[in-house]
Amino acid sequence: MALSESELKALTEKAHQLRKDVIQTVAWSGGGHAGGALSQLDLLVALYYKYLNIDPSNPEKADRDRLVLSKGHGGVGYAPVLADKGYFKKELLQTFNHTGSSFGMHLDKNKVPGVDASTGSLGHGLSIAVGLALGAKFSGKKWLTYCIMGDGEQHEGSIWEAAMSAAHYKLDNLIGIIDNNKLCIDGPLNEIMNVSPLDKKWEAFGWKVRIIDGHNFNDICDAIEEAQAFSGGPFIIIAQTVKGKGVDYMEGAKEWHYGGLDGEMTRKALESIDRMYAGK
C-alpha cells in the first residue's frame, strides 16, 4: 500500500537528518564505512520509524522485534539511528570508535543498548537471525526477526547454510534484506565474485523473493508489509541501493567503503545531502 503524503514526508525528513548524522559520526570517529552506512540508511529508517515493535526505554523487552545488522561494518550508520530513537544520548556519537568508548566500529550488543546481536565477521548475522526466529517459533512468540546483509556477504558459505536452514524450518517470522549496492572493498561485486542472479539463488534455497528500489520508501514499505503477511517460509528483500547515497563524491565509489573526513570533506558532504533533499 502506498504511503500517505504525511508518512512519506516524515520518513524523508528523518532520512535527511540521519544521513547528516552519519556523516558527522564518520567525521568524529576519524574514519568509517561511510559508503555502506549511507546505502543501508533508508532501509533502517523504514524499519525503525514505521515497523519495528521496540521500546528504547526497555531495550531488552521480551516481545520486541529483533534486528540483526549482519553487515556489522555498517555500525557507523546504525548508531545514529539508535541514538535518534532514544537508546542513548546523541552526544555519545562523538566518541564513536575512540579508545575507551562503548562504540566500536562494529557495535557490541553488550555495550550498546538497542543492538540485538554483535556482528562483524561477514556471513554470521543470518545464522544468528535464524536462531532467533527458531526460538520465537518454538516458544510460540509473535515477534519478528529482520536481518540486513551486505551483498558482499553473499560470498560467504555460511549465508547459504543459514538460508537452507530457514527454509527447512519454514521460518515465516524471518525477513532478510540485502543492501545490494554492488560494490565491496575491492571493487565491483560482479568482478570480485559474481553473485548474480541473487533472486534465483534465494528462490532456489526456498525463500520468497522481492526486488525493490532500496531508496524508495513506497517500495521499501510495500515490500516489508508483503513480507510480514507472507506465510509458510522466509522472505528476502533484495534492495537495489547506491553506495554512498546522498554524497555526490561518494556515490558509486568503492574508495568510500571506508574513509575519513576532514572539515572540508564534511562540509561538502553535508551540502550534497541538503541538495539531494531540496524540494522533497
N, C-alpha and C positions, 0 to 999 in steps of 0.2 A: 504494500500500500504506500502511495506517495506521501511524503512528509507534508504537513501543513506548512504554510509560509512562515509562521512563527517558529515552528520546530526547526526548519531548515536554517532560519536566521540565527537561532540560538546556537546550533551546532557549528555553524560557520564562524560566528564571533568567537566561540570557545576555541576552535582550531586556530584562528588568527592569533589569539592571545598566547596559546600554548606553543605555537611554533616559535614565537619570540622568546618565550620562557626557555625553550630548548636551546636556542642559540646563546642566551645569556648563561645557561648552565654549562654549555661546552666552553664558553669563554672563561668562566670562573674556574673550571676544572683544569684548564691548561691543555686540554685535548679531549676528544671524544669521538664516538661514532656518529657524527652528525648526519651523514647521508641516510643511513638506515633508520635513525631516530625520526627523521622527517618523513620518510616513506611510510612508516607504520602509523603515523600520528592520527590520521583521520579514522583509522580502524579503532584505535584506543578511545578516541573522543566519542564515537558512536556507542561503543560498549559502556564506557563509564558514565556517560551523561544521558543515556536513554534506556539501557537494558539491564545492566548488572544489578542483581539484588545484593547490595552490600550496605554496611553501616560503618563509616570511617571512625565513629566513636567507639566501635566494638569490632576491631579488625578480625577477631577470631570467632565471630558469631557463627554458630554451628550450621545454620541453614543458608549461609551466604553462597552465592555462586563463586566458583573458583576461576582464576585466570592464570595460566602459565605462560610467561613470556619466554618461549623456548630459545628465541634468538636473544640470549642474555646480554649481548653487547649493546642491545637497544636500551639498556638501563638509563642512559643519559636522556632519553626521550620518554621514559616511563616515570622516573622520579618526579618531574614537573607535574604530571597528571595526578599522581598520588598526593602531592603537596596541595595542588589546587582543590582536590576533593576533601582535604582537611585531615589526612592521616598524620601529618606532621607540619611543623611551621615552615613556611616557604623560605624563610631566611636560611634554613639549613642547606638549601641547594647551593649556597655559596661555598660550602665545604666539600662539594662533590669531588670524590676521588682524592681528597687531601689526606695526608698522613694523619691517622687518628680519627678520621671521620667514620661515621656509620655507613657512609655511601661509597662503596667501591664501584669500580667501573661496571661490574656485574652485581646486581642487587642481591643482598643476602636476606633470606626470609627471617633469620634470627636477629637481624639488626634493623630492618626497615619495615615499619608497620604497613600492612596492606599487600605485601608480597606473599603470594601463596606457595612459591617454590623458588629455591635458589637455583639459578641456571647460569650457564657459561659455556661449558663444553658443548658444542653444537650436536644436535641429534638426540639429546636426552629428554627434552621437555615433553615430547609427545608420550614417551613411556610413563612419565610421572602423571600426565593427564589421564592416560588410560587407567592407571591405578586409582586415581581419584574418582573417575567415573564408575569404575567397577565397585569401589567402596560404597558409592551412593546407591548403586543398583542393589547390591547385596543387603544394604541396611534399609531399603525402601524409602530413601530420601528423594526429594524432588528437585534439588538444586542442580544446576548445570555446570559443566566444566568447559571452558574455552581454552584453546591453545594456539598462540600466534607463533608461527615458524617463519624462518627466512627461506628464500628459495635456494640459497647455497646449502642449507641444511639437508636439502633433498639428496645430496650426495652421500649422506650417512646411511649405512645399512641399518642402523638401529631405528631409523624412521620407519622403515618398511616392516620390520618386525613388529613395531607398535601398531602400525596401520593394520597389519594382518590380525593382530590380537583384538583390536577394537571391532573389526567386522565380525570376527568369530563370536564375540560375546554380545553382538548386536547392540552396541553402546549408542543408543539414540539420545543419550544425555551428554554426548561429547561433540563439540563443534570445533573443528580445526580451521584455521585461517592461515593462508600463506601470503606473506608480504612479497609479492613477485616483482621485485624491482630490477631483476635481470642482470645485476652486477654483483660480483663478490670482490674480495680484496685484490685478487689477482687479475681481474678483468671481466669481460662479458661471460656470463654463465655458460652460454652455448659454445664458447670456445674452451673454457677450462674443463668442463664436464657437462655435456648437454643433458638436460633432464626432461626435455620435451619428448612427447606431449604429456604434460603433467596431468591433464584431465583424464586421459586414457589410462595412465598408470594408476591413479587413485580409484578410478572406476573398476579397474581390474582387481584391485585389492578389496572391493566390496563397499566402497564409500559412495554416497550420493554427492555429486559434484556440481558446483555452480561457479562460473567465471564472472567476475564483475570489474568495474572501474573502481579501484581502491581509493580514489579521491572524490567520488561522487556519493554524497550522503544518501540520496534516494536509493542508489544501487546497494550501498552497504547495508542500509536498514532493511530493505526489502529482502536481501539475502539472509540476514540474521533471523528475520521473522519466519522465513521459509524453513530455515534450519531448525528453529525452535519447534516448529509444528511437525517436522518430519518424524516418522516413527519407523522402527524396525532395523535401524542401523545408524552408523556415524555419518556425519555430514561435513564436507570440506568446502570452504570458500576460497577460491583462488583469486586473490585481489591483485589486479594489474596496477602497479604503482610506479612512481618515478623516484629514484634515489635522489635525496636532497631536495625534495619537492618544496618549492616556495622561495628557494635561494638561487638566483639565476646562475651564479658561478659554481654552484654545487650540482645542479641538476644533471643527471646522467653522467656524472664524472666519477670513475672508480677511485680517483685520488681522494675523494671525500668519504671513503669507507671509514677512515679515521684521520683526524687532523686537529690542529689547534687554531685558535682565532686571536689575532691581535686586535687592538682597538679599531683600526680602520676596517679590517675584515668584518668585525662585528657590526660596525655602523652600516656597512654596505649590505650585510645580510638582513638586518632589521628593515632597512629601506626597501629591499627587494620583497620581503614578506608583505610590507604595507602596500606596495604596488599591486601585488597579486590579489589582495583583498579589496582594493579600492573599488567602490561602487557595488560591492556584493552585499 
